[in-house]
């Protein structure tokens, strides 16, 4: 847990300050709808998952910031769980779909988080990770600004995220949408 929790401070304003990625893109990349459950890891206020409620049996927002989760609970149809992504409180193969939008660079142990996201994904499921593409100059400036603001951010290239997921057995592909990149991982078995 960081000494300064920026997200607890930002929680009341977060939905007004941060723009959402195009929801139809997430729906298409995650191959929604699904009859199963969806986990929005690092989902904060539920700004993304609130648009996915009608596309899954159950939508769970997971975040380490209780104040962000309190905002998520104000949105209809979302279940909120407080936890770090490095240690998910779910059984193996619990979710048909897992999303992590603009959050991987904020976690302390990125490889461990990806392992956990992969662990809770059911065979045949899809994991979608959206991250700012560190190869884009503007993202490098954002990364510097977050360091100066004492965020614990560490940006990985989309290729590194993809390579790590492939080591776990994923079939991956990357969709670039400057300044972001989407890493889509399918769990074939």
N, C-alpha and C positions, 0 to 999 in steps of 0.2 A: 504494500500500500504506500503510495507516495506521501511525503510530508505535507504537501499542499495539494488538495483535491480541487483542481480547476473546475471540474464538472459539477461538483456540488455548488460552487459559486455561480456557474453559468446556467444551472438548471432552469430557473424561472424565465430566462430570456432566450434559451437555446433555440426553440422552435421559430422564434422571430429572427434570430441572427443567422442561422444556417439554412441554406436552401436544400431542398430534397433533390436527389437524382430522379430522373424520369421514372415514374412508377411502372409504366408499361415496359420499360427496359428490364427491370427486375423480374417482372412477371414472365417476360419472354425468356430471359436467361435462366431462370430457375424452373422453367417449364411448369408454371402454375396454370391451372389449379392442381391441387393434390388432395387425395382423400385422407392423407395423414397429417401429422403435426409439423409445424414450422418453428424453428428456433431463430430468433434475431439476436445474435451474440454481439454484445457491446451496443445494444440497441437503444440505450439511453432513454429518451423521452417517448419512444415509440413513434417517432416522426416518420419512419419508413414503414414499420409493421402495421400501423393503423390503416394503411392502404392495402394490406394483404389479408386482412381478416376474412373477407368473403372468398378467398382463394385457397384456404386450408381449413382442415377440421378444427385445429386449435393453433393459436399463435402465441408463443412465449417470448417475451422480451427479457433478456438477461443483461445485467449491467452491475458494476461494482458500486455505482453511485446511487445511494438510496434516494437522494433528492431528485435525480433524473427519473428513477423508477416511479416515484410519486407522481410525476408528470404523466408517465405512461399509463398509470392506473386511472387517470382521468379520461382516457380514451376508451371508447366502447369496444368490448370484445377481446382485450389484451390481458394476458396473464403475465405477471411480473415476478422475476426471480432475481435475488441479489446474490452475485457471485463473481469471482474473477474467472476469466475464460481459461486460465491455466488449470483449473480444478473444477470442472463442471459437475454439478450435483445430479446428474442423470445417468440412467443405466445405458449400457452399450446399445447401439441401434435404436434409439428412442425417437428419432425424427426423420421424416421423409425428405425435408428440405432444411438447409441451414444457410443463413445469410449473415454476413459481417460487412457492414457498410461503413467505410471511413473510420475504422476503429483499430485495425491490426497494428498500426504504427503507435498506438497508445498503450499497448500491453507490454508488460515487463519481459515476459518470456514468449516470444512469438512462435518459436518452433513447438513449444509445449502447448500453446493455445491451438495451433493448427492440428496437432495430434489429438487433442481433446475434441475439437470440432469434428474431426474425421471419425473418432471413436463413437460419437453419439449419432452419427449419420447411418441410416439403414442401408443395407445393400440395395442397389438400384436408385439410391438417393442422389441428390445434387447439392453441392456446396458452392455458394457464390460469394466471393470476396471482392469487394470494391475498395480500391485504395488510390490515393493520389499517386501519380506516376513520377517517381523521384528523378526520372530522366528529363522531365520538363522543367525548364528554368524557373518558372513561376512557383513550382512546387518546392524547388530548392530554397527559394526565398521564404516560403511558408515554413519549411523545416527549420531554417535559421531563426525565424521569429518565434517558433515554438520552443526552441532551445533557450533563447533569451528570456522567454516568459516562464522558464523552469518546468515546462512540460517534460515528461520522460520519453517523448516521441523518438522513434527510430524507424525510418522509412526503408523498406525493402523494395527492390525492383520487382516488377511483376514476374519476371523470369525466375527470380530466386524463390518467390512464393510458389510458383508453378512447379519448379524443380523439387522443392521440398514435398509438395503434395504428391508428386509422381513417385517419390521414394516411399510414400505410404501406400502406394498402389492405385493412385488416382489416374484417370484419363482426363487430361486438362487441355484447355485452350484459353487464350487471352484475347479479350476484345478491348481495343484502345478507344478511348473517348476523351481526348485531351480536355482537361489536364489529368483525367483519371484513367484507370485501367481496371478491367473486370477479369478476375481469374475464375473460371468455371471448372469445377472438378466433379467428375461423375464416379460414383462408387459402383463398379461393375459387379463385384461379388461380395 
